[in-house]
Amino acid sequence: MSFPIAKPATTVWHADADALIVIAANVTSLGHELDTLVKPYLTVDARMTSKVSLLVNEKAPGQRLFLAPTGPLNRDYDDVRRVYDAAKLAILEAKAAGAVRPVLCVTGVDIDARYQHALEVAYLGACQALWQPLEARESLGEHIEPVQCVFLVNADDALCTRLNALAAGHYVARDLCGTEPERMAPPRFAEYCVGAFSNTGVTVEVINDRDILDRHYPMLSTVARASYAVERHHPCVIKLTYEPQGDVERTLMFVGKGLVYDTGGADLKVGGFMAGMSRDKGGAASVAGFMKAVAQAQPAGVKVVAFLAVVRNSIGSDCFVPDEIINTREGVRVRIGNTDAEGRLAMGDLLSELKDQALKEVNPILFTVATLTGHAARAMGPYSAYVENGPARQANVSRELAQVGDLWADCAEVSRSRREDFDFVKPRTLADDVLSSNNAPSAVTARGHQFPMAFLNIVGGLDKHGSDSETPLPYVHMDIAGSGVEGGDWQHGKPFPATISSLFAKYC
């Protein structure tokens, strides 16, 4: 793992740096002597106010000064992502120029509270831009990620320690999500996780015995049925647990969707829509990434439990088909509506098990994280969609996470679970208890990203733990289909570690 380590710096002229990156809201007013250095260039190049510029200056570290304007920050719709984007552009220019130890300064962005974490966000943006795919690093060598560290002006050791934990989590999430389906087939996904959490406070359990999977996770095993014909594609459940030292005050519990490849199954994806489906493991990747950040930060008072459903939805003579009825761990009979709605099946029994465990934990909150529906991407664009149950809504779980996310360039929209969602999945006959989905694409289905939460609520047994229950359990379904990759390009876009920064900033 070779992401650039964050280190503190007290001045822009840091002696160990080899370049200076200045991210500014107004490049004509940078403060202190930088204005004197930049003024002659501004008089001859108006482009400096709108693009990253390299200025050669003897005083700057490595004689390289990169000036990166953010654009306007004071409008109602501006947010800290303008800083994030400026940092991404600037670090790539610095890398291309040969810098490996830049010092990063953010100035002139203290307009209001929206930008209180601008420096941290700039660093995370730089890390996002510098990441290269795991397959590329293994093929070409780690030197393709040459930047060693980033010195942060006005950061202290404590802040850099937290940022490095968060950056490590982002790195793991990008690796797991962005790697092709053979290199990150279920057994190798598990192998990566075992390595990522070795010598940490996180315990790892990998369940890959078919008899156990059939018995305890029948929906996941149904999704995986055609994949059993190929040994290297066999599914697994990965359980990660972090126990803090001292008393537990809050328990965070996750199920992550880890579809290492989604062909659509019998409802085969055609017309080019299968490309990019190796990233359908983005939910499990983000959960594992959050756990990596937790493992490195070791927060007090917070216990974290994560179950990852790692499986391949293959097509073959033994694949499951629509109209089948599956008996689940919760005792609910599920009629299959469409085999391309496999993520909710893979997660459902794990959510049921997690629910049972949650009843014994201290102040639990349950989450499912998944690249689940095209509807989330269509309805919310590049934002995560949070759909919550009654107890979570009463506790403002999603709204508070979304507010934190706005400060950390990890933005989300809050959705509500409605009666129509439960009506949508209600049984049509006495032969079954719930319908997994309709047979139309979610993107053209009304409430296409909300009704799957109702399904998960039922098959996970959380419908018995709503606000009217003696044991209410807050539950939030996080659909990251729109936010899990940059630019919505699921085949070629760089994975984005959605939800990790929000969860880390809120709970750790």
Stockholm file with secondary structure:
# STOCKHOLM 1.0

chainA/1-508         MSFPIAKPATTVWHADADALIVIAANVTSLGHELDTLVKPYLTVDARMTSKVSLLVNEKAPGQRLFLAPTGPLNRDYDDVRRVYDAAKLAILEAKAAGAVRPVLCVTGVDIDARYQHALEVAYLGACQALWQPLEARESLGEHIEPVQCVFLVNADDALCTRLNALAAGHYVARDLCGTEPERMAPPRFAEYCVGAFSNTGVTVEVINDRDILDRHYPMLSTVARASYAVERHHPCVIKLTYEPQGDVERTLMFVGKGLVYDTGGADLKVGGFMAGMSRDKGGAASVAGFMKAVAQAQPAGVKVVAFLAVVRNSIGSDCFVPDEIINTREGVRVRIGNTDAEGRLAMGDLLSELKDQALKEVNPILFTVATLTGHAARAMGPYSAYVENGPARQANVSRELAQVGDLWADCAEVSRSRREDFDFVKPRTLADDVLSSNNAPSAVTARGHQFPMAFLNIVGGLDKHGSDSETPLPYVHMDIAGSGVEGGDWQHGKPFPATISSLFAKYC
#=GR chainA/1-508 SS CCCCEEEEESSTTCTTCSEEEEEESCTTCCCTTHHHHHHHHHTTCGGGGTSCEEEECSSSGGGEEEEEECCCCCSTTCCTHHHHHHHHHHHHHHHHTTCSSEEEEEESCTTSGGGTTHHHHHHHHHHHHHCCCHHHHHHHCGGGSCCCEEEEETCCHHHHHHHHHHHHHHHHHHHHHHSCTTTTCHHHHHHHHHHHTTTSSEEEEEECCHHHHHHHCHHHHHHTGGGGGSGGGCCEEEEEEECCSSCCCEEEEEEEEEEEEECCTTSCCCTTTTTTGGGTTHHHHHHHHHHHHHHHHCCSSEEEEEEEEEEEECCSTTCCCTTCEEECTTSCEEECSCTTCCHHHHHHHHHHHHHHHHTTSSSEEEEEEECCCHHHHHHHTTSEEEEECHHHHHTTHHHHHHHHHHHTTCCEEEEECCHHHHHHTSCSSTTCSEECCCSSCGGGSTTTTTHHHHHHHHHTTGGGSSTTSSSCCCEEEEECTTTSBGGGCTTTSCBCCTTHHHHHHHHC
#=GC SS_cons         CCCCEEEEESSTTCTTCSEEEEEESCTTCCCTTHHHHHHHHHTTCGGGGTSCEEEECSSSGGGEEEEEECCCCCSTTCCTHHHHHHHHHHHHHHHHTTCSSEEEEEESCTTSGGGTTHHHHHHHHHHHHHCCCHHHHHHHCGGGSCCCEEEEETCCHHHHHHHHHHHHHHHHHHHHHHSCTTTTCHHHHHHHHHHHTTTSSEEEEEECCHHHHHHHCHHHHHHTGGGGGSGGGCCEEEEEEECCSSCCCEEEEEEEEEEEEECCTTSCCCTTTTTTGGGTTHHHHHHHHHHHHHHHHCCSSEEEEEEEEEEEECCSTTCCCTTCEEECTTSCEEECSCTTCCHHHHHHHHHHHHHHHHTTSSSEEEEEEECCCHHHHHHHTTSEEEEECHHHHHTTHHHHHHHHHHHTTCCEEEEECCHHHHHHTSCSSTTCSEECCCSSCGGGSTTTTTHHHHHHHHHTTGGGSSTTSSSCCCEEEEECTTTSBGGGCTTTSCBCCTTHHHHHHHHC
//
